Amino acid sequence: MTRLRRRCNRAGAVLIIASASTSPIATRCGRDRDGRPALPSVLRFSTVARMSRSRARRRAAAYLLLGAFLLPSPGLAAGEFTLEPAYPAPLKGPAAAKGAVIWNHAINFLYGSEGAGAPVPVFVTLLRDAGWDVFRLLRPRMSEEPRRSAAVLAATAARLKQQGYGRIVLAGQSGGAWLSLMAAGESRDIHAVIAEAPAYYGTDHPAYLKNGFVLFDYIRAIGSGRIMISYFKDDPYDPGGRGQRSDELLAAHGVPYLIIDRPEGFSGHASGNTGLFLRRFGACVLAVAGDGPMPTRASCESDWGEAPSAELPLPPKLPLAAPDGGPADPFLGKWYGYYPDGRELMLAIERAAGAEVEALYAIGPGLDPGQQPAAIARAGRVVGGALVFEERGLSTLRFDLRSDGMLDTLWIAADGASRLNATLHRLP
């Protein structure tokens, strides 16, 4: 018989341990450096081979009787599930926050790096900035099994609810989206689910077909909450037809839902992690997480990223260089695109003489208050077929022409500590 016990680790965090030989032990953790009760940080479960749905419910209920969470743990050991704040800023707490969001990362593969190490997608910052406390649940590779992980997620949501958070939102990408939908079918504590490209069974044929028919079983089990699921074109995990079938299943249960089915401008399994997704569908994510009317696909349509928005600081008149037969000619004109963090940019070549150019580099506002829009005059030159702007005290910009007429862009911070890539298209 598997029993549960609880103990404090060296850092004062509660570990809830499943074992076949120990009786339940209730222990208390210490206090933090300010004398406040220490919030336990780690939920730890041993590897369990298989778990039926009824057993998962019983296990989740047992977990609810033990412990509270959370502070970050120093590492992710085999068998441990760790709930930690997703961002460095202090949490608001149950009384002040709109609710709690639990971010669930993609699947852990048996070999390779832990999926827990992946950054939280940029769209989740919208929820943080809107007043939600955002956590992430880290799943260890050695304990990766969907039914067990979904049971832990449901128990985690119930514990946060018990602590006073009025609304619990589960969000995830790929395997994390899959688990979020599973947990929503098992728990009435889930207010909303934001699921990006749910998948769990890889890309090998025919096993990847399970990413369709097994997923439908879990969606069919959802009877409450507000559900948003996004599917994208050119996703190797997607067997096709999932958007329409998801629509039918959720409509049959009367569950408020929004299906984003292969929207234009997006390609690939990780499309929901991009700045473009944030800009086009971020408002709908906030609406789904809220209590108001459920947004529709039509109300979520946006052409952001196709042409400069009013937020991009451009002068009323923008002179453009004329061709002179020099190596800079292929780069002349106005180029537009956006960075992965959701900031749009434009490069306009104002003057050119041989390989030397003068240009306007404009960038739109970011999500953080310190990321203000700016328009900067830059001087560069064509070097080895690339247009390079490299000036003391400024970021380095490199532009390479592609065979399809697009412009690959590399931005490197002035201190060299960070870099971003973008793809620009020429404006008429």
C-alpha positions as a printed Julia matrix, in Angstrom:
428×3 Matrix{Float64}:
   0.0    0.0     0.0
   1.35   3.4    -0.96
   1.25   5.92    1.85
   2.17   9.54    2.08
   4.44  11.29    4.52
   5.62  14.85    4.87
   8.94  16.18    6.06
  10.96  19.38    5.94
  14.05  19.56    3.8
  17.25  21.38    4.7
  15.87  24.65    3.38
  12.71  24.36    5.47
  10.47  23.32    2.59
   7.82  20.66    2.9
   8.41  17.47    0.94
   5.36  15.28    0.48
   6.77  11.83   -0.15
   4.96   8.79   -1.48
   6.42   5.51   -0.33
   5.28   1.97    0.21
   6.8    1.57    3.64
   6.29   4.7     5.67
   3.33   5.89    7.7
   2.11   9.48    7.26
   4.26  11.86    9.31
   3.12  15.43    9.91
   5.99  17.82   10.54
   6.27  21.58   10.72
   8.76  23.73    8.91
  10.57  26.64   10.49
  10.32  30.37    9.98
  12.05  32.65    7.54
  14.63  35.29    8.38
  11.86  37.81    9.12
  10.16  35.49   11.59
   7.25  34.65    9.27
   6.16  31.04    8.8
   8.28  29.53    6.04
   6.25  28.65    2.97
   7.09  25.12    1.83
   8.53  24.86   -1.64
   8.65  21.32   -2.9
   6.09  18.64   -3.59
   7.9   15.37   -3.95
   6.4   12.11   -5.16
   8.04   8.8    -5.9
   7.73   7.29   -9.35
   4.45   5.39   -9.68
   4.13   3.16  -12.71
   0.48   3.56  -13.57
  -2.55   5.21  -12.04
  -6.21   4.73  -12.92
  -8.48   7.72  -13.05
 -10.21   6.8    -9.79
  -6.88   6.19   -8.09
  -5.61   9.53   -9.4
  -8.59  11.21   -7.77
  -7.91   9.46   -4.47
  -4.21  10.33   -4.67
  -4.99  13.99   -5.42
  -7.4   14.11   -2.5
  -4.73  12.66   -0.23
  -2.26  15.29   -1.3
  -4.73  18.0    -0.36
  -4.63  16.88    3.26
  -0.9   17.53    3.5
   1.35  20.5     3.42
   1.25  23.86    1.72
   3.71  25.44   -0.67
   5.94  27.32   -1.82
   9.32  28.88   -2.38
  11.84  27.93   -5.07
  13.94  24.88   -4.42
  17.67  24.81   -5.17
  17.31  22.09   -7.8
  14.98  19.55   -9.33
  15.84  16.09   -8.08
  14.47  12.84   -9.44
  10.88  12.33   -8.33
  10.21  15.91   -7.18
   7.54  18.27   -8.5
   8.42  21.86   -7.61
   6.04  24.8    -7.6
   7.82  28.13   -7.7
   7.12  31.76   -8.64
   7.57  32.26  -12.38
   9.12  35.72  -12.0
  11.53  37.4    -9.56
   9.03  40.06   -8.45
   7.25  39.4    -5.12
   3.88  37.67   -5.3
   0.79  39.66   -4.39
  -0.75  36.85   -2.38
  -4.29  35.42   -2.42
  -5.95  38.54   -1.02
  -4.51  41.0    -3.54
  -4.01  38.95   -6.71
  -6.75  38.38   -9.28
  -5.95  34.7    -9.0
  -3.14  32.22   -9.56
  -1.75  31.06  -12.9
   0.21  27.8   -13.06
   2.5   27.59  -16.09
   3.22  24.06  -17.28
   6.29  23.51  -19.45
   6.57  21.13  -22.4
   7.25  17.42  -22.05
  10.48  16.1   -20.58
  12.19  13.63  -22.86
  14.08  10.74  -21.34
  17.31  12.04  -22.83
  18.38  15.65  -23.14
  17.78  18.71  -20.98
  14.93  19.09  -18.52
  11.91  20.8   -20.05
  11.66  22.65  -16.73
  14.63  24.76  -17.84
  12.7   26.4   -20.68
  11.7   30.05  -20.16
   8.09  31.01  -19.54
   6.58  32.32  -22.83
   6.29  36.03  -23.25
   2.45  36.07  -23.39
   2.29  34.94  -19.75
   3.73  38.3   -18.71
   0.38  39.83  -19.67
  -1.28  37.88  -16.88
   1.43  38.87  -14.43
   1.08  42.54  -15.35
  -2.71  42.31  -15.12
  -2.48  41.41  -11.43
  -2.23  37.61  -11.37
   0.28  35.65   -9.3
   2.1   33.41  -11.77
   3.74  30.14  -10.75
   5.35  27.38  -12.7
   5.17  23.69  -11.87
   8.44  21.93  -12.64
   8.14  18.25  -13.49
  11.23  16.03  -13.23
  12.1   13.91  -16.23
  12.29  10.71  -14.17
   8.68  11.13  -13.01
   7.2   12.13  -16.38
   3.95  10.17  -16.73
   0.83  12.02  -17.84
  -1.78  10.68  -15.42
   0.45  11.17  -12.4
   1.55  14.63  -13.55
  -2.05  15.68  -14.18
  -3.03  14.46  -10.71
  -0.24  16.51   -9.14
  -1.31  19.55  -11.17
  -4.92  19.18  -10.06
  -3.81  18.82   -6.44
  -1.62  21.91   -6.76
  -4.54  23.92   -8.12
  -6.74  22.73   -5.25
  -4.11  23.72   -2.68
  -3.8   27.23   -4.12
  -7.57  27.48   -4.08
  -7.56  26.38   -0.44
  -4.97  29.06    0.34
  -7.44  31.7    -0.84
  -6.81  32.28   -4.55
 -10.26  32.84   -6.02
  -9.43  31.79   -9.58
  -6.92  29.23  -10.81
  -5.74  29.33  -14.43
  -3.71  26.51  -15.95
  -1.54  27.47  -18.92
   0.9   25.38  -20.89
   2.54  24.55  -24.18
   2.81  21.13  -25.83
   3.0   18.52  -23.04
   2.16  21.21  -20.49
  -0.97  22.16  -22.43
  -1.9   18.48  -22.59
  -1.61  18.1   -18.81
  -3.59  21.3   -18.25
  -6.5   19.92  -20.25
  -6.27  16.58  -18.43
  -6.37  18.32  -15.05
  -9.34  20.46  -16.13
 -11.3   17.27  -16.79
 -10.51  16.0   -13.29
 -10.99  19.13  -11.19
 -13.7   21.68  -10.61
 -11.15  24.06   -9.12
  -9.93  25.18  -12.55
 -11.29  28.55  -13.64
  -9.64  28.58  -17.07
  -7.13  26.77  -19.29
  -4.83  28.38  -21.87
  -3.49  25.47  -23.95
  -0.94  26.06  -26.71
  -0.42  23.25  -29.25
  -1.25  20.36  -26.88
   0.72  17.18  -27.61
   2.23  14.27  -25.72
   3.02  11.47  -28.16
   5.82  12.82  -30.33
   6.01  13.08  -34.11
   6.59   9.45  -35.12
   3.93   7.88  -37.3
   1.5    6.38  -36.44
   2.02   7.05  -32.69
   1.52  10.79  -33.22
  -2.13  10.08  -34.09
  -2.64   9.76  -30.33
  -2.14  13.53  -30.2
  -5.6   13.58  -31.76
  -7.82  10.77  -30.54
  -6.39  10.52  -27.01
  -6.57  14.3   -26.64
 -10.24  14.2   -27.6
 -10.93  11.8   -24.72
  -9.51  14.34  -22.27
 -11.35  17.26  -23.84
 -14.55  15.23  -23.71
 -14.1   14.94  -19.94
 -14.05  18.73  -19.41
 -17.34  19.91  -17.96
 -16.46  23.25  -16.41
 -14.08  26.18  -16.71
 -13.2   28.5   -19.59
 -11.07  26.83  -22.24
  -8.77  28.32  -24.86
  -6.89  25.94  -27.19
  -4.59  27.06  -30.01
  -3.46  24.86  -32.91
  -0.94  25.97  -35.52
  -0.04  25.13  -39.1
   3.08  23.1   -39.87
   3.08  21.54  -36.4
   4.68  18.09  -36.76
   2.87  16.92  -33.6
  -0.57  17.73  -35.03
  -2.33  14.94  -36.98
  -4.88  17.45  -38.26
  -8.58  18.04  -37.68
  -8.15  18.85  -34.0
  -9.64  22.33  -34.1
 -13.02  21.31  -35.48
 -13.31  18.25  -33.24
 -12.34  20.26  -30.13
 -14.99  22.8   -31.07
 -17.64  20.07  -31.32
 -16.74  18.41  -28.01
 -16.65  21.6   -25.95
 -19.84  22.94  -27.54
 -21.65  19.69  -26.66
 -20.84  20.25  -22.97
 -21.81  23.91  -22.94
 -18.34  24.89  -21.76
 -17.24  28.47  -22.59
 -14.39  28.04  -25.05
 -12.25  29.62  -27.74
 -10.48  27.56  -30.4
  -7.72  29.31  -32.36
  -7.34  26.96  -35.31
  -4.27  27.44  -37.52
  -4.29  31.26  -37.7
  -2.54  32.98  -40.59
   1.0   34.16  -39.98
   1.92  31.36  -37.56
   3.9   28.24  -38.35
   5.29  25.53  -36.1
   4.76  23.85  -32.76
   6.12  26.75  -30.67
   4.04  29.5   -32.34
   2.26  30.26  -29.08
   5.56  31.21  -27.44
   6.21  34.11  -29.8
   5.79  37.85  -29.49
   3.45  37.72  -32.48
   1.06  35.48  -30.54
   1.2   37.9   -27.61
   0.38  40.88  -29.8
  -2.41  39.24  -31.76
  -4.07  37.09  -29.11
  -2.88  38.53  -25.79
  -6.1   40.48  -25.19
  -8.09  37.3   -25.75
  -5.9   35.39  -23.29
  -6.74  38.01  -20.65
 -10.43  37.83  -21.54
 -10.5   34.03  -21.23
  -8.81  34.25  -17.82
 -11.34  36.84  -16.68
 -15.03  36.62  -15.85
 -16.56  38.58  -18.73
 -18.05  37.36  -21.99
 -15.97  34.72  -23.75
 -14.17  36.21  -26.76
 -14.89  34.82  -30.22
 -12.4   33.91  -32.91
 -13.64  36.86  -34.99
 -13.12  39.3   -32.12
  -9.56  38.02  -31.72
  -8.54  38.59  -35.33
  -5.65  41.03  -35.73
  -3.18  42.01  -38.42
  -0.54  43.23  -35.99
   2.92  42.61  -37.41
   1.98  42.99  -41.06
   2.52  46.77  -41.2
   3.8   49.44  -38.79
   1.41  50.26  -35.97
   0.74  53.74  -34.6
   3.08  52.9   -31.68
   6.15  52.78  -33.93
   7.79  56.25  -33.76
   8.21  57.35  -37.36
   8.73  60.9   -38.66
   5.97  62.41  -40.81
   8.31  62.43  -43.8
  10.87  59.7   -44.33
  13.34  60.35  -47.17
  14.67  57.22  -48.85
  17.95  56.73  -50.68
  17.99  56.24  -54.44
  20.0   53.42  -56.07
  23.5   54.38  -57.18
  24.73  51.01  -58.44
  26.69  50.33  -55.24
  26.68  47.29  -52.96
  24.05  48.88  -50.7
  21.38  48.9   -53.44
  19.77  45.55  -52.46
  19.13  46.91  -48.96
  17.47  50.18  -49.99
  13.92  50.97  -48.98
  11.89  50.34  -45.83
  11.97  47.04  -43.99
   9.55  45.99  -41.26
   9.16  43.12  -38.78
   9.15  42.28  -35.09
  11.37  40.68  -32.48
  10.38  37.53  -30.54
   9.63  39.65  -27.47
   6.81  41.42  -29.32
   8.56  44.67  -30.24
   8.13  45.82  -33.83
  10.97  47.43  -35.75
  11.68  49.24  -38.99
  14.87  49.91  -40.9
  14.73  52.71  -43.49
  17.8   53.51  -45.62
  17.83  57.3   -45.97
  21.19  57.81  -47.72
  23.64  55.52  -49.49
  27.01  56.1   -51.11
  28.72  52.97  -52.32
  28.97  50.63  -49.33
  28.23  53.37  -46.77
  24.65  53.99  -45.58
  22.73  56.2   -43.16
  19.49  54.76  -41.84
  16.65  55.24  -39.4
  16.22  52.35  -37.0
  12.86  52.53  -35.21
  11.64  50.17  -32.5
   8.24  50.0   -30.84
   7.43  49.78  -27.14
   8.01  46.58  -25.22
   5.98  45.0   -22.46
   8.1   46.37  -19.63
   7.7   50.05  -18.72
  11.39  50.67  -19.39
  11.11  49.48  -23.0
  10.11  52.76  -24.58
   9.73  53.31  -28.35
  12.67  54.95  -30.05
  13.87  56.14  -33.46
  17.65  56.3   -33.87
  19.86  57.49  -36.72
  22.45  54.82  -37.49
  25.48  54.7   -39.76
  26.58  51.42  -41.3
  28.23  49.76  -44.24
  28.0   46.65  -46.4
  30.58  44.09  -45.3
  30.85  40.69  -46.95
  27.35  40.94  -48.41
  25.72  41.92  -45.1
  24.62  45.36  -43.94
  26.24  46.0   -40.55
  25.74  48.83  -38.06
  28.48  48.76  -35.44
  28.97  51.97  -33.46
  30.54  52.6   -30.07
  28.02  52.54  -27.22
  25.17  51.3   -29.41
  23.74  47.89  -30.16
  25.13  46.05  -33.17
  22.74  45.38  -36.04
  23.37  42.92  -38.86
  21.08  42.41  -41.85
  21.45  39.55  -44.36
  19.4   39.23  -47.52
  17.62  35.92  -48.06
  16.86  34.2   -51.34
  13.13  34.75  -50.78
  13.6   38.53  -50.58
  13.28  38.75  -46.8
  15.89  40.26  -44.51
  17.36  38.26  -41.62
  18.11  40.53  -38.66
  20.47  40.07  -35.74
  20.47  42.53  -32.83
  23.29  42.34  -30.26
  23.16  44.44  -27.09
  25.86  47.06  -26.64
  27.4   45.0   -23.84
  27.16  41.8   -25.89
  25.12  40.09  -23.17
  21.99  39.39  -25.21
  20.84  39.07  -28.78
  17.62  38.81  -30.74
  16.71  37.64  -34.22
  13.97  38.85  -36.51
  12.87  38.53  -40.13
  11.89  41.69  -41.99
   9.9   42.19  -45.18
  10.18  45.1   -47.54
   7.38  47.66  -47.4
   6.05  49.3   -50.55
